[in-house]
Amino acid sequence: MLAMLPSRDNHWRRAYALIAIGVPLLGWVTYENGPLVGLICLAAGASMLRWPLRYLARHVSRRLPRKTAPPAE
């Protein structure tokens, strides 16, 4: 429902709220139902928040040192 409302920040505040609520919720679901159900819920949450995860992956990959090829002999 919230995704249908207009937003100036492309819904980032709502994504942060979902992440803040989702992490403890995921822990509770995993505790109550086991790791398999927890992984399924993690995949479902990641599919909903795919853009923040893509931006996080880009940010982390830019921070990692680049591997260079060994010099040719």
N, CA, C and O atoms as a GROMACS GRO file, in nm:
protein
  292
    1MET      N    1   0.081  -0.118   0.000
    1MET     CA    2   0.000   0.000   0.000
    1MET      C    3   0.087   0.126   0.000
    1MET      O    4   0.058   0.223  -0.070
    2LEU      N    5   0.194   0.123   0.081
    2LEU     CA    6   0.279   0.242   0.089
    2LEU      C    7   0.354   0.268  -0.041
    2LEU      O    8   0.388   0.382  -0.071
    3ALA      N    9   0.381   0.163  -0.117
    3ALA     CA   10   0.455   0.180  -0.242
    3ALA      C   11   0.372   0.256  -0.346
    3ALA      O   12   0.429   0.313  -0.439
    4MET      N   13   0.242   0.258  -0.331
    4MET     CA   14   0.157   0.327  -0.428
    4MET      C   15   0.149   0.477  -0.402
    4MET      O   16   0.110   0.553  -0.491
    5LEU      N   17   0.186   0.521  -0.283
    5LEU     CA   18   0.182   0.663  -0.250
    5LEU      C   19   0.305   0.733  -0.307
    5LEU      O   20   0.413   0.674  -0.312
    6PRO      N   21   0.292   0.857  -0.351
    6PRO     CA   22   0.408   0.929  -0.404
    6PRO      C   23   0.512   0.955  -0.296
    6PRO      O   24   0.479   0.971  -0.178
    7SER      N   25   0.636   0.959  -0.337
    7SER     CA   26   0.745   0.980  -0.242
    7SER      C   27   0.856   1.057  -0.310
    7SER      O   28   0.889   1.031  -0.426
    8ARG      N   29   0.914   1.153  -0.239
    8ARG     CA   30   1.023   1.233  -0.296
    8ARG      C   31   1.157   1.160  -0.290
    8ARG      O   32   1.246   1.188  -0.370
    9ASP      N   33   1.172   1.068  -0.199
    9ASP     CA   34   1.301   0.999  -0.184
    9ASP      C   35   1.300   0.857  -0.240
    9ASP      O   36   1.381   0.774  -0.201
   10ASN      N   37   1.209   0.831  -0.332
   10ASN     CA   38   1.197   0.698  -0.394
   10ASN      C   39   1.175   0.587  -0.291
   10ASN      O   40   1.225   0.476  -0.309
   11HIS      N   41   1.102   0.617  -0.186
   11HIS     CA   42   1.061   0.519  -0.085
   11HIS      C   43   1.175   0.467   0.001
   11HIS      O   44   1.161   0.362   0.063
   12TRP      N   45   1.287   0.538   0.008
   12TRP     CA   46   1.400   0.491   0.088
   12TRP      C   47   1.367   0.490   0.237
   12TRP      O   48   1.408   0.398   0.307
   13ARG      N   49   1.295   0.591   0.287
   13ARG     CA   50   1.259   0.591   0.429
   13ARG      C   51   1.174   0.469   0.463
   13ARG      O   52   1.191   0.410   0.570
   14ARG      N   53   1.087   0.433   0.375
   14ARG     CA   54   1.003   0.315   0.399
   14ARG      C   55   1.086   0.187   0.393
   14ARG      O   56   1.062   0.094   0.469
   15ALA      N   57   1.184   0.184   0.305
   15ALA     CA   58   1.272   0.066   0.297
   15ALA      C   59   1.352   0.053   0.426
   15ALA      O   60   1.369  -0.058   0.478
   16TYR      N   61   1.402   0.165   0.480
   16TYR     CA   62   1.477   0.159   0.605
   16TYR      C   63   1.388   0.109   0.719
   16TYR      O   64   1.432   0.032   0.804
   17ALA      N   65   1.263   0.153   0.721
   17ALA     CA   66   1.170   0.106   0.824
   17ALA      C   67   1.144  -0.043   0.810
   17ALA      O   68   1.138  -0.115   0.910
   18LEU      N   69   1.128  -0.091   0.687
   18LEU     CA   70   1.106  -0.235   0.666
   18LEU      C   71   1.227  -0.316   0.710
   18LEU      O   72   1.212  -0.424   0.766
   19ILE      N   73   1.347  -0.264   0.684
   19ILE     CA   74   1.468  -0.334   0.727
   19ILE      C   75   1.475  -0.338   0.879
   19ILE      O   76   1.506  -0.441   0.938
   20ALA      N   77   1.446  -0.224   0.944
   20ALA     CA   78   1.452  -0.217   1.089
   20ALA      C   79   1.350  -0.310   1.155
   20ALA      O   80   1.377  -0.367   1.261
   21ILE      N   81   1.235  -0.324   1.095
   21ILE     CA   82   1.133  -0.414   1.148
   21ILE      C   83   1.162  -0.558   1.108
   21ILE      O   84   1.136  -0.651   1.185
   22GLY      N   85   1.215  -0.577   0.990
   22GLY     CA   86   1.233  -0.711   0.936
   22GLY      C   87   1.343  -0.792   1.002
   22GLY      O   88   1.330  -0.914   1.013
   23VAL      N   89   1.450  -0.728   1.047
   23VAL     CA   90   1.561  -0.803   1.108
   23VAL      C   91   1.516  -0.873   1.237
   23VAL      O   92   1.538  -0.993   1.250
   24PRO      N   93   1.454  -0.802   1.333
   24PRO     CA   94   1.408  -0.875   1.452
   24PRO      C   95   1.298  -0.976   1.420
   24PRO      O   96   1.291  -1.083   1.481
   25LEU      N   97   1.212  -0.943   1.324
   25LEU     CA   98   1.106  -1.035   1.285
   25LEU      C   99   1.165  -1.162   1.225
   25LEU      O  100   1.116  -1.272   1.252
   26LEU      N  101   1.267  -1.148   1.144
   26LEU     CA  102   1.333  -1.265   1.085
   26LEU      C  103   1.398  -1.351   1.193
   26LEU      O  104   1.391  -1.474   1.187
   27GLY      N  105   1.459  -1.287   1.292
   27GLY     CA  106   1.516  -1.363   1.404
   27GLY      C  107   1.411  -1.440   1.480
   27GLY      O  108   1.433  -1.555   1.518
   28TRP      N  109   1.297  -1.378   1.504
   28TRP     CA  110   1.189  -1.444   1.577
   28TRP      C  111   1.133  -1.562   1.496
   28TRP      O  112   1.110  -1.670   1.551
   29VAL      N  113   1.111  -1.541   1.366
   29VAL     CA  114   1.059  -1.649   1.281
   29VAL      C  115   1.158  -1.766   1.278
   29VAL      O  116   1.117  -1.882   1.284
   30THR      N  117   1.286  -1.736   1.268
   30THR     CA  118   1.387  -1.842   1.265
   30THR      C  119   1.390  -1.916   1.399
   30THR      O  120   1.401  -2.038   1.401
   31TYR      N  121   1.380  -1.844   1.509
   31TYR     CA  122   1.381  -1.906   1.641
   31TYR      C  123   1.259  -1.997   1.660
   31TYR      O  124   1.272  -2.108   1.713
   32GLU      N  125   1.144  -1.951   1.617
   32GLU     CA  126   1.020  -2.027   1.638
   32GLU      C  127   1.004  -2.144   1.542
   32GLU      O  128   0.949  -2.248   1.580
   33ASN      N  129   1.051  -2.129   1.416
   33ASN     CA  130   1.020  -2.229   1.313
   33ASN      C  131   1.140  -2.302   1.256
   33ASN      O  132   1.123  -2.395   1.177
   34GLY      N  133   1.260  -2.262   1.293
   34GLY     CA  134   1.379  -2.332   1.246
   34GLY      C  135   1.448  -2.258   1.133
   34GLY      O  136   1.394  -2.165   1.075
   35PRO      N  137   1.571  -2.303   1.103
   35PRO     CA  138   1.652  -2.232   1.004
   35PRO      C  139   1.600  -2.240   0.861
   35PRO      O  140   1.622  -2.147   0.784
   36LEU      N  141   1.534  -2.347   0.823
   36LEU     CA  142   1.483  -2.358   0.686
   36LEU      C  143   1.376  -2.253   0.660
   36LEU      O  144   1.379  -2.185   0.557
   37VAL      N  145   1.282  -2.239   0.751
   37VAL     CA  146   1.178  -2.138   0.736
   37VAL      C  147   1.240  -1.998   0.744
   37VAL      O  148   1.196  -1.907   0.674
   38GLY      N  149   1.342  -1.982   0.828
   38GLY     CA  150   1.412  -1.855   0.838
   38GLY      C  151   1.478  -1.817   0.706
   38GLY      O  152   1.474  -1.701   0.666
   39LEU      N  153   1.540  -1.913   0.639
   39LEU     CA  154   1.602  -1.886   0.508
   39LEU      C  155   1.498  -1.852   0.403
   39LEU      O  156   1.521  -1.766   0.318
   40ILE      N  157   1.383  -1.918   0.408
   40ILE     CA  158   1.275  -1.887   0.314
   40ILE      C  159   1.226  -1.744   0.336
   40ILE      O  160   1.203  -1.670   0.241
   41CYS      N  161   1.211  -1.706   0.463
   41CYS     CA  162   1.166  -1.569   0.494
   41CYS      C  163   1.274  -1.468   0.457
   41CYS      O  164   1.241  -1.357   0.414
   42LEU      N  165   1.400  -1.503   0.475
   42LEU     CA  166   1.509  -1.414   0.434
   42LEU      C  167   1.506  -1.392   0.283
   42LEU      O  168   1.523  -1.279   0.237
   43ALA      N  169   1.483  -1.497   0.206
   43ALA     CA  170   1.473  -1.484   0.060
   43ALA      C  171   1.352  -1.398   0.021
   43ALA      O  172   1.361  -1.318  -0.072
   44ALA      N  173   1.241  -1.415   0.091
   44ALA     CA  174   1.122  -1.334   0.061
   44ALA      C  175   1.148  -1.188   0.092
   44ALA      O  176   1.109  -1.100   0.015
   45GLY      N  177   1.212  -1.160   0.204
   45GLY     CA  178   1.244  -1.021   0.239
   45GLY      C  179   1.344  -0.960   0.144
   45GLY      O  180   1.333  -0.843   0.108
   46ALA      N  181   1.443  -1.038   0.102
   46ALA     CA  182   1.543  -0.988   0.006
   46ALA      C  183   1.479  -0.959  -0.129
   46ALA      O  184   1.521  -0.866  -0.198
   47SER      N  185   1.378  -1.036  -0.167
   47SER     CA  186   1.313  -1.008  -0.295
   47SER      C  187   1.233  -0.878  -0.289
   47SER      O  188   1.220  -0.809  -0.390
   48MET      N  189   1.179  -0.845  -0.173
   48MET     CA  190   1.104  -0.720  -0.160
   48MET      C  191   1.198  -0.600  -0.154
   48MET      O  192   1.165  -0.493  -0.204
   49LEU      N  193   1.314  -0.618  -0.094
   49LEU     CA  194   1.409  -0.509  -0.076
   49LEU      C  195   1.529  -0.524  -0.170
   49LEU      O  196   1.643  -0.500  -0.131
   50ARG      N  197   1.503  -0.565  -0.294
   50ARG     CA  198   1.614  -0.594  -0.384
   50ARG      C  199   1.695  -0.471  -0.422
   50ARG      O  200   1.816  -0.483  -0.438
   51TRP      N  201   1.636  -0.355  -0.435
   51TRP     CA  202   1.713  -0.237  -0.472
   51TRP      C  203   1.807  -0.192  -0.362
   51TRP      O  204   1.923  -0.163  -0.392
   52PRO      N  205   1.764  -0.186  -0.236
   52PRO     CA  206   1.863  -0.154  -0.132
   52PRO      C  207   1.975  -0.256  -0.125
   52PRO      O  208   2.090  -0.221  -0.096
   53LEU      N  209   1.943  -0.384  -0.150
   53LEU     CA  210   2.049  -0.486  -0.148
   53LEU      C  211   2.145  -0.468  -0.265
   53LEU      O  212   2.265  -0.489  -0.250
   54ARG      N  213   2.095  -0.430  -0.380
   54ARG     CA  214   2.183  -0.405  -0.495
   54ARG      C  215   2.275  -0.287  -0.469
   54ARG      O  216   2.394  -0.292  -0.500
   55TYR      N  217   2.220  -0.180  -0.412
   55TYR     CA  218   2.302  -0.063  -0.380
   55TYR      C  219   2.407  -0.097  -0.273
   55TYR      O  220   2.520  -0.049  -0.280
   56LEU      N  221   2.370  -0.180  -0.175
   56LEU     CA  222   2.465  -0.222  -0.074
   56LEU      C  223   2.577  -0.306  -0.136
   56LEU      O  224   2.694  -0.289  -0.102
   57ALA      N  225   2.541  -0.396  -0.226
   57ALA     CA  226   2.643  -0.479  -0.292
   57ALA      C  227   2.737  -0.392  -0.375
   57ALA      O  228   2.858  -0.416  -0.374
   58ARG      N  229   2.686  -0.292  -0.445
   58ARG     CA  230   2.772  -0.201  -0.521
   58ARG      C  231   2.865  -0.123  -0.429
   58ARG      O  232   2.983  -0.107  -0.458
   59HIS      N  233   2.810  -0.076  -0.318
   59HIS     CA  234   2.889   0.002  -0.223
   59HIS      C  235   3.003  -0.083  -0.165
   59HIS      O  236   3.116  -0.038  -0.154
   60VAL      N  237   2.971  -0.207  -0.127
   60VAL     CA  238   3.072  -0.295  -0.070
   60VAL      C  239   3.176  -0.333  -0.174
   60VAL      O  240   3.295  -0.338  -0.143
   61SER      N  241   3.132  -0.359  -0.297
   61SER     CA  242   3.229  -0.399  -0.400
   61SER      C  243   3.324  -0.285  -0.436
   61SER      O  244   3.438  -0.310  -0.475
   62ARG      N  245   3.279  -0.161  -0.423
   62ARG     CA  246   3.368  -0.047  -0.448
   62ARG      C  247   3.471  -0.032  -0.338
   62ARG      O  248   3.581   0.018  -0.362
   63ARG      N  249   3.437  -0.073  -0.217
   63ARG     CA  250   3.527  -0.059  -0.103
   63ARG      C  251   3.633  -0.170  -0.098
   63ARG      O  252   3.738  -0.151  -0.038
   64LEU      N  253   3.606  -0.284  -0.161
   64LEU     CA  254   3.700  -0.394  -0.158
   64LEU      C  255   3.820  -0.364  -0.248
   64LEU      O  256   3.805  -0.300  -0.352
   65PRO      N  257   3.939  -0.410  -0.207
   65PRO     CA  258   4.056  -0.387  -0.293
   65PRO      C  259   4.045  -0.471  -0.421
   65PRO      O  260   4.001  -0.585  -0.419
   66ARG      N  261   4.086  -0.412  -0.529
   66ARG     CA  262   4.083  -0.480  -0.659
   66ARG      C  263   4.199  -0.579  -0.670
   66ARG      O  264   4.311  -0.549  -0.628
   67LYS      N  265   4.171  -0.694  -0.725
   67LYS     CA  266   4.276  -0.792  -0.750
   67LYS      C  267   4.336  -0.763  -0.887
   67LYS      O  268   4.263  -0.747  -0.985
   68THR      N  269   4.465  -0.757  -0.892
   68THR     CA  270   4.531  -0.733  -1.019
   68THR      C  271   4.592  -0.862  -1.069
   68THR      O  272   4.628  -0.948  -0.989
   69ALA      N  273   4.605  -0.874  -1.196
   69ALA     CA  274   4.663  -0.994  -1.256
   69ALA      C  275   4.814  -0.992  -1.231
   69ALA      O  276   4.876  -0.886  -1.228
   70PRO      N  277   4.872  -1.111  -1.212
   70PRO     CA  278   5.018  -1.115  -1.193
   70PRO      C  279   5.090  -1.071  -1.322
   70PRO      O  280   5.038  -1.091  -1.432
   71PRO      N  281   5.206  -1.013  -1.308
   71PRO     CA  282   5.276  -0.968  -1.428
   71PRO      C  283   5.314  -1.085  -1.520
   71PRO      O  284   5.353  -1.192  -1.474
   72ALA      N  285   5.302  -1.061  -1.648
   72ALA     CA  286   5.336  -1.166  -1.747
   72ALA      C  287   5.487  -1.178  -1.757
   72ALA      O  288   5.559  -1.080  -1.748
   73GLU      N  289   5.532  -1.299  -1.776
   73GLU     CA  290   5.677  -1.321  -1.788
   73GLU      C  291   5.720  -1.325  -1.931
   73GLU      O  292   5.839  -1.343  -1.959
   0.00000   0.00000   0.00000
